[in-house]
Amino acid sequence: MTKAEGFKDQGEYTPDNLLAGEYPRVERVVTIAVGADLAKGAVLGRITANGKFKLSASASADGSQTPDAILAERANAADNDVQAVVYFSGEFNENALVLGAGHTLDSVRIALRAKNVYLRRNQK
């Protein structure tokens, strides 16, 4: 297929299906701690000692074991701390979330609900 004259390729859009409803979303820029390349939709916990965020894992003992936010964009913090946008409230597709070791949808659902982050099942 050829492009019609006068039109430019503007790239393509692949929906991620992370958002799941109309509940108000609160977004903030936070620091993602060095140590991982995180995908959009990662469930994050906050490290108590320094206030930075990382992928929430149930066996952590630094405060990040408690789910606190949803990553709104990819964050490559493999080599350095990075700034990234996270959601502190909203309604999200549980099928689009990235969970850390030891977490299940059931284990993060209650902690996130207490923070006005609600999970529901959308299409994949």
C-alpha positions in Angstrom: 0.0 0.0 0.0 1.3 3.4 -0.8 0.8 6.6 1.1 -1.6 9.1 -0.3 0.1 12.3 -1.5 0.3 14.9 1.2 0.0 12.5 4.1 2.9 11.6 6.4 3.3 8.5 8.6 2.9 9.7 12.2 3.8 6.3 13.7 1.5 3.9 15.2 -0.4 3.6 18.4 -0.7 0.4 20.4 -3.2 0.7 23.3 -2.0 -0.7 26.6 -5.5 -1.1 28.1 -4.2 0.0 31.6 -7.0 2.5 32.3 -10.3 0.8 33.2 -12.8 3.4 34.3 -13.6 7.0 35.0 -12.6 7.2 38.7 -10.4 10.3 39.0 -6.7 9.7 38.5 -4.1 11.5 40.5 -0.7 11.5 38.8 2.6 12.6 40.3 6.2 12.5 39.3 8.3 10.4 41.7 11.8 8.9 41.8 12.1 5.3 40.8 15.0 3.6 42.6 17.9 2.2 40.6 17.7 -1.6 40.0 15.2 -2.4 37.4 13.7 -1.6 34.0 10.0 -1.3 34.8 7.1 -1.6 32.4 4.0 0.6 32.4 1.5 -0.8 34.8 4.0 -2.0 37.4 2.7 -2.0 41.0 5.1 0.1 43.0 5.9 0.3 46.7 7.6 3.2 48.5 10.9 2.7 50.3 10.4 4.2 53.7 14.0 5.3 54.2 14.3 7.5 51.1 10.8 7.9 49.6 11.8 6.4 46.3 9.6 3.8 44.6 10.4 0.3 43.3 8.5 -2.8 42.1 6.6 -4.0 45.2 7.6 -7.5 46.2 5.9 -9.2 49.1 9.1 -10.3 50.8 10.7 -6.8 50.9 11.3 -5.3 54.3 12.0 -1.7 53.3 8.4 -0.5 53.1 8.0 -1.3 49.4 6.3 -4.5 50.2 3.1 -2.5 50.5 1.6 -1.6 47.1 1.3 2.2 46.9 1.1 3.3 43.2 0.8 2.2 39.6 3.5 3.2 37.1 2.1 5.3 34.3 5.0 5.0 31.9 8.0 2.8 31.3 10.9 3.6 33.6 14.4 2.3 32.8 16.0 2.5 36.2 18.4 -0.4 35.6 21.5 1.8 36.0 20.3 5.0 37.7 17.4 6.5 39.6 14.9 8.0 37.2 11.9 10.3 37.4 8.6 8.8 36.3 4.9 9.5 36.4 2.8 7.3 38.7 -0.9 7.0 39.5 -1.9 7.5 43.1 -5.6 6.9 42.4 -7.8 5.7 39.6 -9.4 2.6 38.2 -7.1 0.2 36.4 -7.3 -3.0 34.3 -6.0 -5.8 36.5 -4.9 -7.8 33.4 -2.5 -5.0 32.5 -0.7 -4.8 35.8 2.9 -6.0 36.4 3.2 -7.6 39.8 6.4 -8.1 41.8 7.6 -11.4 43.3 5.1 -12.9 45.8 2.2 -10.6 44.9 -1.0 -11.7 43.3 -4.0 -9.6 42.3 -5.7 -10.5 45.5 -2.7 -9.5 47.6 -2.4 -6.1 46.1 -6.2 -5.4 45.6 -6.9 -4.5 49.3 -3.8 -2.4 49.8 -4.5 -0.4 46.6 -8.2 0.0 47.4 -7.3 1.7 50.7 -5.4 4.2 48.5 -8.3 4.8 46.1 -6.7 2.6 43.4 -9.4 0.2 42.1 -8.9 -2.9 40.0 -11.3 -4.3 37.5 -11.1 -6.8 34.8 -11.1 -5.3 31.3 -10.4 -7.0 28.0 -6.9 -8.1 27.6 
